[in-house]
Amino acid sequence: MLIQWVVYVGESASLSYLQLIRMIVETVSGPSEFTLDPQRHNILENTIQLPYEIKPTGVLPDKKTADILVDSFFTNTSGLIDVFIQKEFLRSLDECYKEPLSTTQPQLCLLNLVFAIGLAIARPIRGTDEAAIIRSLHSEPISRAELFYRNAENIYNPVSGFEDADFWSIQALLLMSLYKLVVSKRNASYFYYGMAVRSAFAMGLHREDSMVIFSPSERRVRTNVWRTLFVLDRFLAACLGRPISILEDDCSAHALEAPTEIGTEEPMMDDVQAINSLALDSAVKSCYWIGSTLKKVYSKRKVSTFVAQEIADQLENWEGELHQSLHCRRIKDGPIDLAQAVAILHVNLLHCHSVLLLTRPFFLYLIKMGCEDMSRSAHKTAHISPRLEKFSQICVEASQRTIIIARSALEAEYLPQCNPFVIYFVFAAALIILSNEFASLYHNPDAENSIHSALLILAYCGERDAQAQRVSYIIDSFRTANMNQSSTMRKIYLPGRTVPTISTLSHKFPHEPMSPFFRHVKAERQDMFVNEMSPVKDRQVANMSSVHSEPTMSRMMPPPLQQPSPEGSVTLNSGIAATLPPSMEPLSGNDNDFDLDILWHGWTPQPVSSMGIPSTLHPAESFNAYGIHHPPMPQGNGLNPHVPSYPPSEYR
């Protein structure tokens, strides 16, 4: 019996957000191409077929092509992926071509994986010999990148023998995960990554005391592979809405910090390797706070402005601690090394997405309040706490900044063409900007320009990337749905609320430095303490301020944040118990803290028979709290029908 298997996609994923916003749009303004997309209940995975007669041969490309592909790999993964010491890898590459018979199978496996990724994400400068070679490889009737990948599997498959394999197998499994991510096979990427993490645990990469037997160079590469796995863990968990695999409590105190010999150096501007290490360090910090958001918001399914503020304070610290060589304005300031530009792109977009993840529930909450107030008296003023309003606005500003940075990289010809990280971040940001235009929560004078930029970026990436083609269609259909709204349709609004204006504008970049996202929220909170505390509490604050504390994080993993206690106190990062002022209520108070589940209540999508799909498949009651449809499952297959899932589907 043919059984249609399904996969889980959780709340933090942009696919789940997309499902919810489709339901809202259809409920408010009726069906459209955007809401009735026939593929809306499928997670689309790419399929790469090789002709039956094409078999893996293990034959290496010529040396010049090999050099181009290896350079593409190191350049286009800069800032997020650090699997090898580049100089040592290039040395082993030269030795392989000088003495091919002495090259080991693990070396050939890793080399072919690097070739596969390097070709898939190659973005050479137009008009160069490198561009001509890459274009020639892409024009072949078969996928040469897929053939390199299958060569690696055929030479020495790390999956078949990973139980007793060495450190190289972790590197290989990590690269296999990355390749699958690049070619739009997210579930396969998730599986390979999981094996890599388990193998890393088995070899003690998460513990400092397991490193003492290795040389400094070996410790460095093992530490950076572990840090890379941590970044992939947070990215895959966030974009698929699945539990994280690496818990900081299971790691040594400094296991996620930069290797000492690199982290203590002040890099020269042309020291790409040092800049890459700094970029990975910044990415790890962002991913720590992504993990905190996933654990304290999405896993608990409870949104607290107080917990969000604690995470926001650390995200603001990230911006203040970012090394000057990684500031996004350097993309516009003048020509820089391509690897440095990609590192800047990666770390800044990852940071923007960490902000978006934290603040998106507040943005959705305001949309829901506005929809509910459509049927209420216009004279009734909605209660919205200032902090909730600020967090919601920051979500739109982070999305604006994402598009601005990515468009700047495109114009400067730094943008990789098949980069799964950039494509996902741009897609998530464009959804927020379009949602704001639909709901009119904020006046965004740059919205049309931002959506145009997003479509340009996705069209450019879609020339070679199947996932970019898919999300470009979604963004374009959403924009069309917004444009076709009837002028007589009732608008989403909140009585008594002044509509703020978004200040993150593309024409100001890079002339005006982009200020920290949470500056207004932090200032507002400080004013709240000053204005509302009694003289006795003022003395307590003065005493608290005299306690010594580090100005920045001395460790990568600070103490865990604590939920407010029933008595109204909370443990801050400094370890000091502070009493909440009256306007900073605990979870059950008046600061608009809420459960995520309420965001899914009250939407009634229309039947979809007009698209050629039986309307009985998708009635309103078939949507669960996540808004994801469960297709009918055969009896006795052992699957839980209540797990929110997407059926997989090939690209058409």
PEZIUR-V120238 format. One record per backbone hydrogen bond with DSSP energy under -1.0 kcal/mol. CO is the residue of the C=O (numbers start at 1). NH is the residue of the N-H. If there is no record, write none. Layout:
BEGIN
CO|NH + CO|NH
END
This chain:
BEGIN
7|646 + 10|13 + 13|17 + 14|18 + 15|19 + 16|20 + 17|21 + 18|22 + 19|23 + 20|24 + 21|25 + 22|26 + 23|27 + 24|28 + 25|29 + 26|30 + 32|36 + 37|40 + 39|42 + 41|647 + 43|649 + 51|54 + 62|66 + 63|67 + 64|68 + 65|69 + 66|70 + 67|71 + 68|72 + 69|73 + 70|74 + 71|75 + 72|76 + 77|80 + 77|81 + 85|89 + 86|90 + 87|91 + 88|92 + 89|93 + 90|94 + 91|95 + 92|96 + 93|97 + 94|98 + 95|99 + 99|102 + 100|103 + 104|108 + 105|109 + 106|110 + 107|111 + 108|112 + 109|113 + 110|114 + 111|115 + 112|116 + 113|117 + 114|118 + 115|119 + 116|120 + 117|121 + 125|128 + 128|132 + 129|133 + 130|134 + 131|135 + 132|136 + 133|137 + 134|138 + 135|139 + 142|144 + 143|147 + 144|148 + 145|149 + 146|150 + 147|151 + 148|152 + 149|153 + 150|154 + 151|155 + 152|156 + 166|169 + 167|170 + 167|171 + 168|172 + 169|173 + 170|174 + 171|175 + 172|176 + 173|177 + 174|178 + 175|179 + 176|180 + 177|181 + 178|182 + 179|183 + 180|185 + 181|184 + 184|46 + 185|189 + 186|190 + 187|191 + 188|192 + 189|193 + 190|194 + 191|195 + 192|196 + 193|197 + 194|198 + 195|199 + 196|200 + 197|201 + 198|202 + 199|203 + 200|205 + 201|204 + 204|207 + 206|252 + 208|211 + 211|214 + 215|219 + 216|220 + 217|221 + 218|222 + 219|223 + 220|224 + 221|225 + 222|226 + 223|227 + 224|228 + 225|229 + 226|230 + 227|231 + 228|232 + 229|233 + 230|234 + 231|235 + 232|236 + 233|237 + 234|238 + 235|239 + 236|240 + 237|242 + 240|10 + 247|250 + 248|251 + 252|255 + 254|257 + 259|262 + 259|263 + 260|264 + 262|265 + 268|271 + 270|272 + 271|275 + 272|276 + 273|277 + 274|278 + 275|279 + 276|280 + 277|281 + 278|282 + 279|283 + 280|284 + 281|285 + 282|286 + 283|287 + 284|288 + 285|289 + 286|290 + 287|291 + 288|292 + 289|293 + 290|294 + 291|295 + 292|296 + 293|297 + 293|298 + 294|299 + 297|301 + 297|302 + 301|596 + 303|594 + 304|308 + 305|309 + 306|310 + 307|311 + 308|312 + 309|313 + 310|314 + 311|315 + 312|316 + 313|317 + 314|318 + 315|319 + 316|320 + 317|321 + 323|326 + 324|327 + 327|330 + 328|331 + 329|333 + 337|341 + 338|342 + 339|343 + 340|344 + 341|345 + 342|346 + 343|347 + 344|348 + 345|349 + 346|350 + 347|351 + 348|352 + 349|353 + 350|354 + 351|355 + 352|356 + 353|357 + 354|358 + 355|359 + 356|360 + 359|363 + 360|364 + 361|365 + 362|366 + 363|367 + 364|368 + 365|369 + 366|370 + 367|371 + 368|372 + 369|373 + 372|375 + 373|376 + 377|380 + 385|389 + 386|390 + 387|391 + 388|392 + 389|393 + 390|394 + 391|395 + 392|396 + 393|397 + 394|398 + 395|399 + 396|400 + 397|401 + 398|402 + 399|403 + 400|404 + 401|405 + 402|406 + 403|407 + 404|408 + 405|409 + 406|410 + 407|411 + 408|412 + 409|414 + 409|415 + 410|413 + 419|423 + 420|424 + 421|425 + 422|426 + 423|427 + 424|428 + 425|429 + 426|430 + 427|431 + 428|432 + 429|433 + 430|434 + 431|435 + 432|436 + 433|437 + 434|438 + 435|439 + 436|440 + 443|502 + 444|447 + 446|450 + 447|451 + 448|452 + 449|453 + 450|454 + 451|455 + 452|456 + 453|457 + 454|458 + 455|459 + 456|460 + 457|461 + 458|462 + 461|464 + 461|465 + 465|469 + 466|470 + 467|471 + 468|472 + 469|473 + 470|474 + 471|475 + 472|476 + 473|477 + 474|478 + 475|479 + 476|480 + 477|481 + 478|482 + 479|483 + 480|484 + 482|485 + 486|489 + 494|497 + 495|382 + 500|443 + 503|505 + 505|508 + 506|509 + 508|512 + 518|522 + 519|523 + 520|524 + 521|525 + 522|526 + 523|527 + 524|528 + 525|529 + 526|530 + 527|531 + 528|532 + 529|533 + 534|538 + 535|539 + 536|540 + 537|541 + 538|542 + 539|543 + 540|544 + 541|545 + 544|547 + 565|568 + 568|580 + 569|565 + 570|578 + 572|575 + 576|572 + 578|570 + 581|584 + 586|589 + 594|303 + 595|598 + 596|599 + 597|600 + 608|611 + 608|613 + 609|612 + 614|617 + 619|622 + 620|623 + 624|627 + 640|643 + 646|7 + 647|43 + 649|45
END
